[in-house]
Amino acid sequence: MSGRVVRVLHLSDIHCGRTFVPQHIAAAEQLAAAMSFNAIVISGDLSQRARAQEFREARVVLDRFARLAPIITVPGNHDTAWWRAPFGMGDASRLHEDWRALIQPDTEPTLRVPGVSVVGLNSAAGMLPRAITWYPRHWRVKGALTNAQLADARARLAASPAGDLRVLVLHHNIVRGRLSNRWGLTRPQHVLELIAASGADVVCAGHDHEERAELVQRAGGSVVSSTANTLASRARGHRKSALTVLEATDETITLTVWSYDEASARFLAGAVFSVPRMKRAERAE
């Protein structure tokens, strides 16, 4: 990607249903149309209650964004019919039955466009045992990733063309939320180690309804974490709805938070986070 700027729009948690805000989606479309994006990443929670009608509404939203740039999305906990296999009892294959029928067949897709490779992981495990903790408030909310999923993601990222920006997308936040004080995933430290060593340049997630960008460093490597805020009416701490614009050159990775402005009905650029882009050889050291 020498000499080029790769640009990715990162949205999350649109929550079609009673908390959906059409004005926020329209403003996000306006931004997407005004800028040239290589890809649009939507990191889950397209619905509010995993209802078929909500998925149909979300499919319309996805189709509108798909006219502006290639898109990739993964399920969130609100997109998961946890009641079909509570505590692993039932038919776990049906957790995302409506998602597959109405959104897309694959819950862990891969998108490759010039300059960018995006690998999706399904962290929305409902109430399967791997997502259960001792705290009942976590049930149906907490996410989980298996070692096999993370190994598969690493292999797909490794197959990316040389020079591509490598992006991993999942729903649950990989870092502890500042306002929520919660980790999105079970086994958070173990998963972070594997993600940092996966070869991803950036991880796009949502779930926590608080925008956040930071560099995560572990023994096996490092990765930029982009946690996008919601576009629904459920922002944490009365924060404004927000989305994130990711830009990468050969030298830098920059994340800019764009917050919704009620007066202008537009998203306006705000906080900027930028780090040097590490080479593959540097990651291996």
Backbone hydrogen bonds in HBPLUS format (Angstrom, degrees):
<---DONOR---> <-ACCEPTOR-->    atom                        ^
c    i                          cat <-CA-CA->   ^        H-A-AA   ^      H-
h    n   atom  resd res      DA  || num        DHA   H-A  angle D-A-AA Bond
n    s   type  num  typ     dist DA aas  dist angle  dist       angle   num
A0004-ARG N   A0001-MET O   2.99 MM   3  5.46 163.8  2.01 135.8 138.4     1
A0006-VAL N   A0248-ALA O   2.87 MM 242  5.13 169.6  1.88 155.2 156.4     2
A0248-ALA N   A0006-VAL O   2.86 MM 242  5.13 151.6  1.94 145.6 154.2     3
A0038-ASN N   A0007-ARG O   2.74 MM  31  5.54 153.9  1.80 152.0 160.2     4
A0008-VAL N   A0246-LEU O   2.78 MM 238  5.01 162.1  1.81 149.3 155.3     5
A0246-LEU N   A0008-VAL O   2.82 MM 238  5.01 175.3  1.83 164.9 163.8     6
A0009-LEU N   A0039-ALA O   3.08 MM  30  6.53 159.5  2.12 152.7 155.8     7
A0041-VAL N   A0009-LEU O   2.76 MM  32  6.08 163.5  1.79 166.8 172.7     8
A0010-HIS N   A0244-THR O   2.81 MM 234  5.10 170.1  1.82 172.3 168.8     9
A0244-THR N   A0010-HIS O   3.08 MM 234  5.10 175.3  2.08 154.1 154.7    10
A0011-LEU N   A0041-VAL O   2.81 MM  30  6.15 167.4  1.82 169.2 172.3    11
A0043-SER N   A0011-LEU O   2.97 MM  32  6.52 153.7  2.04 153.6 151.2    12
A0013-ASP N   A0044-GLY O   2.97 MM  31  5.84 145.2  2.09 161.1 168.4    13
A0231-LEU N   A0013-ASP O   3.26 MM 218  6.17 157.3  2.32 123.9 130.2    14
A0015-HIS N   A0045-ASP O   3.02 MM  30  5.70 170.5  2.02 153.0 150.4    15
A0016-CYS N   A0046-LEU O   2.73 MM  30  5.93 171.2  1.73 133.2 133.5    16
A0048-GLN N   A0016-CYS O   3.02 MM  32  5.77 117.8  2.42 165.9 148.8    17
A0020-PHE N   A0017-GLY O   3.29 MM   3  5.47 166.0  2.31 110.4 114.5    18
A0233-SER N   A0019-THR O   3.03 MM 214  5.34 152.7  2.10 145.2 153.8    19
A0024-HIS N   A0021-VAL O   3.08 MM   3  5.59 131.0  2.33 112.5 124.0    20
A0025-ILE N   A0021-VAL O   3.41 MM   4  6.82 156.3  2.47 150.9 157.4    21
A0026-ALA N   A0022-PRO O   2.91 MM   4  6.16 161.9  1.94 155.3 160.5    22
A0027-ALA N   A0023-GLN O   2.97 MM   4  6.14 154.0  2.03 142.1 148.9    23
A0028-ALA N   A0024-HIS O   2.93 MM   4  6.13 149.5  2.02 142.1 150.7    24
A0029-GLU N   A0025-ILE O   2.87 MM   4  6.14 154.8  1.94 150.4 157.2    25
A0030-GLN N   A0026-ALA O   2.96 MM   4  6.20 151.9  2.04 141.6 149.6    26
A0031-LEU N   A0027-ALA O   3.02 MM   4  6.32 154.2  2.09 144.7 150.6    27
A0032-ALA N   A0028-ALA O   2.89 MM   4  6.13 160.2  1.93 148.2 154.1    28
A0033-ALA N   A0029-GLU O   2.83 MM   4  6.05 149.3  1.93 150.4 158.4    29
A0034-ALA N   A0030-GLN O   3.03 MM   4  6.19 140.7  2.19 139.3 149.7    30
A0034-ALA N   A0031-LEU O   3.13 MM   3  5.08 123.3  2.47  92.7 107.3    31
A0035-MET N   A0031-LEU O   3.10 MM   4  6.27 140.4  2.26 150.3 158.8    32
A0040-ILE N   A0070-PRO O   2.80 MM  30  6.14 147.5  1.91 156.3 163.5    33
A0072-ILE N   A0040-ILE O   2.99 MM  32  6.48 141.4  2.14 161.5 169.1    34
A0042-ILE N   A0072-ILE O   2.97 MM  30  6.30 164.3  1.99 163.8 167.7    35
A0055-PHE N   A0051-ARG O   3.05 MM   4  6.42 154.5  2.11 153.0 160.6    36
A0056-ARG N   A0052-ALA O   2.94 MM   4  6.27 149.8  2.03 148.8 157.8    37
A0057-GLU N   A0053-GLN O   2.98 MM   4  6.27 156.3  2.04 147.6 153.5    38
A0058-ALA N   A0054-GLU O   2.87 MM   4  6.13 153.1  1.94 145.3 153.5    39
A0059-ARG N   A0055-PHE O   2.83 MM   4  6.04 147.9  1.94 145.2 153.6    40
A0060-VAL N   A0056-ARG O   3.24 MM   4  6.58 146.6  2.36 142.3 149.6    41
A0061-VAL N   A0057-GLU O   3.23 MM   4  6.64 154.6  2.30 144.0 150.4    42
A0062-LEU N   A0058-ALA O   2.86 MM   4  6.19 163.0  1.89 156.6 160.9    43
A0063-ASP N   A0059-ARG O   2.97 MM   4  6.14 157.1  2.02 144.4 150.5    44
A0064-ARG N   A0060-VAL O   3.07 MM   4  6.35 146.9  2.19 143.9 152.5    45
A0064-ARG N   A0061-VAL O   3.12 MM   3  5.18 120.9  2.49  95.2 109.9    46
A0065-PHE N   A0061-VAL O   3.10 MM   4  6.48 158.8  2.15 153.6 158.5    47
A0066-ALA N   A0062-LEU O   2.80 MM   4  5.99 149.7  1.89 149.5 159.3    48
A0067-ARG N   A0064-ARG O   3.36 MM   3  5.56 148.5  2.47  99.4 107.7    49
A0068-LEU N   A0065-PHE O   2.86 MM   3  5.34 156.1  1.92 114.2 122.3    50
A0069-ALA N   A0065-PHE O   3.23 MM   4  6.62 143.1  2.37 151.0 161.7    51
A0079-ASP N   A0076-GLY O   2.97 MM   3  5.15 147.1  2.08 104.5 114.9    52
A0080-THR N   A0077-ASN O   3.28 MM   3  5.24 161.7  2.32 106.6 108.6    53
A0082-TRP N   A0080-THR O   2.90 MM   2  5.53 131.1  2.15 107.2  92.2    54
A0081-ALA N   A0095-LEU O   2.91 MM  14  4.73 169.0  1.92 146.4 143.0    55
A0084-ARG N   A0081-ALA O   3.05 MM   3  5.93 168.4  2.06 126.4 129.6    56
A0085-ALA N   A0082-TRP O   3.09 MM   3  5.85 168.1  2.11 121.4 125.2    57
A0091-ASP N   A0084-ARG O   3.03 MM   7  6.00 132.0  2.27 163.7 155.9    58
A0088-GLY N   A0085-ALA O   3.15 MM   3  4.99 149.7  2.25 124.9 117.9    59
A0089-MET N   A0086-PRO O   2.93 MM   3  5.49 167.9  1.94 122.0 124.5    60
A0087-PHE N   A0127-MET O   2.83 MM  40  5.21 122.1  2.17 128.5 140.0    61
A0094-ARG N   A0091-ASP O   3.05 MM   3  5.80 166.9  2.07 121.0 125.2    62
A0095-LEU N   A0092-ALA O   3.23 MM   3  5.51 172.3  2.24 114.5 115.9    63
A0097-GLU N   A0094-ARG O   3.24 MM   3  4.70 169.6  2.25 104.8 102.6    64
A0100-ARG N   A0096-HIS O   2.93 MM   4  6.13 165.4  1.95 153.8 156.8    65
A0101-ALA N   A0097-GLU O   3.10 MM   4  6.31 149.3  2.20 141.2 150.0    66
A0102-LEU N   A0098-ASP O   2.85 MM   4  5.85 155.4  1.91 150.9 156.5    67
A0103-ILE N   A0099-TRP O   2.71 MM   4  5.08 154.8  1.77 142.5 148.2    68
A0104-GLN N   A0099-TRP O   3.10 MM   5  6.45 149.1  2.20 141.7 151.0    69
A0120-GLY N   A0109-PRO O   2.73 MM  11  5.10 154.4  1.80 173.6 177.3    70
A0111-LEU N   A0118-VAL O   2.78 MM   7  5.01 166.0  1.80 152.1 157.0    71
A0118-VAL N   A0111-LEU O   2.71 MM   7  5.01 171.9  1.71 159.2 162.1    72
A0113-VAL N   A0116-VAL O   2.99 MM   3  5.45 164.2  2.02 163.2 167.9    73
A0116-VAL N   A0113-VAL O   2.94 MM   3  5.45 165.1  1.97 139.2 144.1    74
A0165-LEU N   A0115-GLY O   2.88 MM  50  6.13 171.5  1.89 142.5 141.5    75
A0117-SER N   A0165-LEU O   2.89 MM  48  6.18 166.6  1.91 165.5 164.6    76
A0167-VAL N   A0117-SER O   2.85 MM  50  6.14 170.2  1.86 165.1 167.6    77
A0119-VAL N   A0167-VAL O   2.84 MM  48  6.27 160.1  1.87 161.7 166.7    78
A0169-VAL N   A0119-VAL O   2.88 MM  50  6.16 160.5  1.92 157.0 157.8    79
A0121-LEU N   A0169-VAL O   2.87 MM  48  6.20 150.1  1.96 167.0 171.2    80
A0144-ALA N   A0123-SER O   2.95 MM  21  5.11 155.7  2.01 138.1 144.0    81
A0128-LEU N   A0125-ALA O   3.03 MM   3  5.78 161.3  2.07 143.3 149.3    82
A0131-ALA N   A0128-LEU O   2.89 MM   3  5.67 159.6  1.93 129.5 135.8    83
A0132-ILE N   A0129-PRO O   3.18 MM   3  5.18 165.1  2.21 107.1 111.7    84
A0138-HIS N   A0135-TYR O   2.88 MM   3  5.63 158.6  1.92 125.5 132.0    85
A0139-TRP N   A0136-PRO O   3.02 MM   3  5.26 146.0  2.14 106.2 116.1    86
A0141-VAL N   A0138-HIS O   2.92 MM   3  5.25 153.4  1.99 127.8 134.7    87
A0142-LYS N   A0138-HIS O   2.90 MM   4  5.36 165.8  1.92 159.8 157.9    88
A0143-GLY N   A0184-GLY O   2.88 MM  41  5.95 164.8  1.91 158.7 161.5    89
A0186-THR N   A0143-GLY O   2.93 MM  43  6.33 147.4  2.03 153.5 157.3    90
A0150-LEU N   A0146-THR O   3.13 MM   4  6.45 162.7  2.16 150.5 154.7    91
A0151-ALA N   A0147-ASN O   2.88 MM   4  6.09 150.4  1.97 147.6 156.1    92
A0152-ASP N   A0148-ALA O   2.95 MM   4  6.13 155.4  2.01 146.5 153.2    93
A0153-ALA N   A0149-GLN O   2.92 MM   4  6.22 156.2  1.98 148.5 155.2    94
A0154-ARG N   A0150-LEU O   3.01 MM   4  6.19 156.3  2.06 141.9 148.1    95
A0155-ALA N   A0151-ALA O   3.04 MM   4  6.32 153.8  2.11 144.9 151.5    96
A0156-ARG N   A0152-ASP O   2.95 MM   4  6.27 158.4  2.00 151.8 157.5    97
A0157-LEU N   A0153-ALA O   2.88 MM   4  6.09 158.0  1.92 152.8 158.9    98
A0158-ALA N   A0154-ARG O   2.93 MM   4  6.08 151.5  2.01 143.1 151.1    99
A0159-ALA N   A0155-ALA O   3.19 MM   4  6.42 129.9  2.45 137.0 148.9   100
A0159-ALA N   A0156-ARG O   3.24 MM   3  5.19 136.7  2.44  93.2 104.8   101
A0160-SER N   A0157-LEU O   3.06 MM   3  5.40 162.3  2.09 114.0 117.1   102
A0164-ASP N   A0161-PRO O   3.11 MM   3  5.72 164.7  2.13 137.5 139.4   103
A0201-ASP N   A0166-ARG O   2.74 MM  35  5.20 156.2  1.79 136.3 144.6   104
A0202-VAL N   A0166-ARG O   3.22 MM  36  6.65 155.1  2.28 154.3 160.0   105
A0168-LEU N   A0202-VAL O   2.87 MM  34  6.28 163.1  1.90 158.1 163.4   106
A0204-CYS N   A0168-LEU O   2.76 MM  36  6.19 158.9  1.81 161.5 168.3   107
A0170-LEU N   A0204-CYS O   3.09 MM  34  6.49 157.7  2.14 166.1 172.7   108
A0206-GLY N   A0171-HIS O   2.79 MM  35  5.32 165.8  1.81 139.9 143.8   109
A0177-GLY N   A0182-ARG O   2.96 MM   5  5.38 166.3  1.98 138.8 138.1   110
A0181-ASN N   A0177-GLY O   2.96 MM   4  4.81 132.6  2.19 107.8 119.7   111
A0191-VAL N   A0187-ARG O   2.96 MM   4  6.10 168.7  1.97 166.0 169.6   112
A0192-LEU N   A0188-PRO O   2.91 MM   4  6.02 156.6  1.96 144.4 151.3   113
A0193-GLU N   A0189-GLN O   3.05 MM   4  6.28 154.8  2.11 145.4 151.3   114
A0194-LEU N   A0190-HIS O   3.21 MM   4  6.56 158.6  2.26 148.2 153.0   115
A0195-ILE N   A0191-VAL O   2.84 MM   4  6.09 157.3  1.89 155.0 162.1   116
A0196-ALA N   A0192-LEU O   2.86 MM   4  5.94 164.7  1.88 152.2 156.3   117
A0197-ALA N   A0193-GLU O   3.19 MM   4  6.34 134.6  2.40 135.1 146.4   118
A0198-SER N   A0195-ILE O   3.03 MM   3  4.91 163.5  2.06 105.1 109.8   119
A0224-VAL N   A0201-ASP O   2.99 MM  23  6.19 174.9  1.99 142.6 144.1   120
A0203-VAL N   A0224-VAL O   2.79 MM  21  6.21 153.9  1.85 164.6 169.9   121
A0226-SER N   A0203-VAL O   2.80 MM  23  5.92 171.6  1.80 172.5 169.9   122
A0205-ALA N   A0226-SER O   2.90 MM  21  6.25 158.6  1.95 163.8 165.7   123
A0228-ALA N   A0205-ALA O   2.94 MM  23  6.36 163.9  1.97 155.9 151.7   124
A0208-ASP N   A0206-GLY O   2.75 MM   2  5.78 145.4  1.87 102.6  95.1   125
A0236-ARG N   A0209-HIS O   3.15 MM  27  5.52 165.5  2.17 146.5 149.3   126
A0212-ARG N   A0227-THR O   2.85 MM  15  5.02 146.4  1.97 148.5 150.7   127
A0227-THR N   A0212-ARG O   2.83 MM  15  5.02 175.2  1.84 162.1 162.4   128
A0214-GLU N   A0225-SER O   3.14 MM  11  5.39 150.8  2.23 141.1 149.4   129
A0225-SER N   A0214-GLU O   2.78 MM  11  5.39 169.5  1.79 173.0 173.5   130
A0216-VAL N   A0223-VAL O   2.81 MM   7  5.35 173.0  1.81 164.1 163.6   131
A0223-VAL N   A0216-VAL O   2.91 MM   7  5.35 150.6  2.00 147.6 157.1   132
A0218-ARG N   A0221-GLY O   2.82 MM   3  5.40 171.8  1.82 176.7 176.6   133
A0221-GLY N   A0218-ARG O   3.14 MM   3  5.40 158.9  2.18 109.9 116.4   134
A0239-ARG N   A0236-ARG O   3.25 MM   3  5.95 150.8  2.34 115.8 122.3   135
A0260-TYR N   A0241-SER O   2.82 MM  19  5.46 161.9  1.86 161.8 161.6   136
A0243-LEU N   A0258-TRP O   2.97 MM  15  5.41 156.3  2.03 151.0 157.8   137
A0258-TRP N   A0243-LEU O   2.89 MM  15  5.41 173.4  1.90 156.2 158.4   138
A0245-VAL N   A0256-THR O   2.88 MM  11  5.19 164.9  1.91 150.0 154.7   139
A0256-THR N   A0245-VAL O   2.89 MM  11  5.19 161.2  1.93 146.7 153.0   140
A0247-GLU N   A0254-THR O   2.81 MM   7  5.16 165.4  1.83 157.3 162.1   141
A0254-THR N   A0247-GLU O   2.75 MM   7  5.16 171.5  1.76 165.0 167.3   142
A0249-THR N   A0252-THR O   2.93 MM   3  5.34 162.6  1.96 154.4 159.4   143
A0277-ARG N   A0251-GLU O   2.65 MM  26  5.12 171.6  1.66 126.0 127.0   144
A0253-ILE N   A0275-VAL O   2.93 MM  22  5.54 157.9  1.98 164.2 170.4   145
A0275-VAL N   A0253-ILE O   3.00 MM  22  5.54 157.0  2.05 152.3 159.1   146
A0255-LEU N   A0273-PHE O   2.70 MM  18  5.10 164.6  1.72 158.5 163.7   147
A0273-PHE N   A0255-LEU O   2.77 MM  18  5.10 162.2  1.80 154.9 161.0   148
A0257-VAL N   A0271-ALA O   2.92 MM  14  5.44 165.6  1.94 162.4 166.4   149
A0270-GLY N   A0257-VAL O   2.69 MM  13  5.35 137.5  1.87 160.3 170.8   150
A0259-SER N   A0268-LEU O   2.94 MM   9  5.43 139.5  2.11 158.3 148.7   151
A0268-LEU N   A0259-SER O   2.85 MM   9  5.43 164.6  1.87 148.4 147.4   152
A0261-ASP N   A0266-ARG O   2.75 MM   5  5.50 164.4  1.78 160.5 165.1   153
A0265-ALA N   A0261-ASP O   2.77 MM   4  5.53 128.1  2.04 146.6 162.4   154
A0282-GLU N   A0279-LYS O   3.11 MM   3  5.24 121.4  2.47  98.1 112.3   155
A0283-ARG N   A0279-LYS O   3.15 MM   4  6.51 144.8  2.28 146.0 155.8   156
A0283-ARG N   A0280-ARG O   3.10 MM   3  5.09 122.4  2.45  94.4 109.0   157
A0284-ALA N   A0280-ARG O   3.24 MM   4  6.56 142.8  2.39 145.5 154.5   158
A0285-GLU N   A0282-GLU O   3.33 MM   3  5.40 148.9  2.44  98.4 107.0   159
